[in-house]
Amino acid sequence: MLLKVALIGCGAIGTVLAQAIDEGRAGKAELAWLYDLKSEKSEELAKKLSLKPRIARGVAEIYADKTVDLVIEAAAQLAVKQYSLDILRSGKDLMVMSVGAFADEKLLNAAHNAAEQSGRRIYIPSGAVLGIDGIKAAELGEIKEATLTTRKPPAALAYTAYLKERDIKLRGLKKPRIVFAGSAREAVKAFPRSVNVAATLSLAGIGLDKTKVRIIADPKLDRNVHKIRVRGKAGELVTEARNVSFPDVPRTSYLAALSAIQTLRNLSESIRVGT
């Protein structure tokens, strides 16, 4: 069955997703709609695609289209907060890339209830980290400790309000510097565009308050590094991803977009490997 998809957000990740769907690399999916707050972004992306999707002038157009099966959010945490409930209530499945939005417990519970009531599903790709399948399995046997250590080039972190408010300057940094240490819930609020992976890890494991996060600015790096360490009754799980980032968006890993493409493929594949 052909899956009709609408895409919210036409930035780096949205572009990779749209092109993958257009080229047939995302399973049996067809891109029906594009939407971005900056309409010129939608128009620019549409020009790159051979199968021209419609450009929505407002998200309500997507809600109203009963033929759309799935809406992909590839914009920002704010978009999840603004649109996720109405997407689900309009009878569509939802894929969330900015999963850090679910650090808001009320939003997470409301989205869960909306999905239950409408009989729809919320998909959260594993994103820029490794081992989410193993962590989900380990949680069944009880996880005692979960830690994420993220290392990024200073340029990928320097833009954040969190650092500016604390007068943490990264320009000219000569050696690695810890810029954050705390819970995953605190991390995704402080770095809303950089550590959505902390929320993904937490939802797969022991939750946002028990999962610990360290963020390190490392001037020797040219890519984003995410190391996960999980300890529990099933043993110890350690993974490390050294991800190439988008050239124009150093805070975002290319693997995050590929993970979303694979999630789409899973929806139409007869044999599915992993959870």
Buried (B, 14 or more C-beta within 10 A) or exposed (E): EEBBBBBBBBBBBBBBBBBBBBEEBBBEBBBBBBBBBEBEBBEBBBEEBEEEBBBBEEBEBBBEBEEBBBBBBBBBBEBBBBBBBBBBBBEBBBBBBBBBBBBBEEBBEBBEEBBEEBEBBBBBBBBBBBBBEBBBBBBEEEBEBBBBBBBBBBBBBBBBEBBEEEEBEBEEBEEBBEBBEEBBBBBBBBBBBBBBBBBBBBBBBBBBEBBBBBBBBBBEBEBBBBBBBBBBEBEEBEBBBBBEBBEEBBBBBBBBBBBBBBBBBBBBEEEEEEE
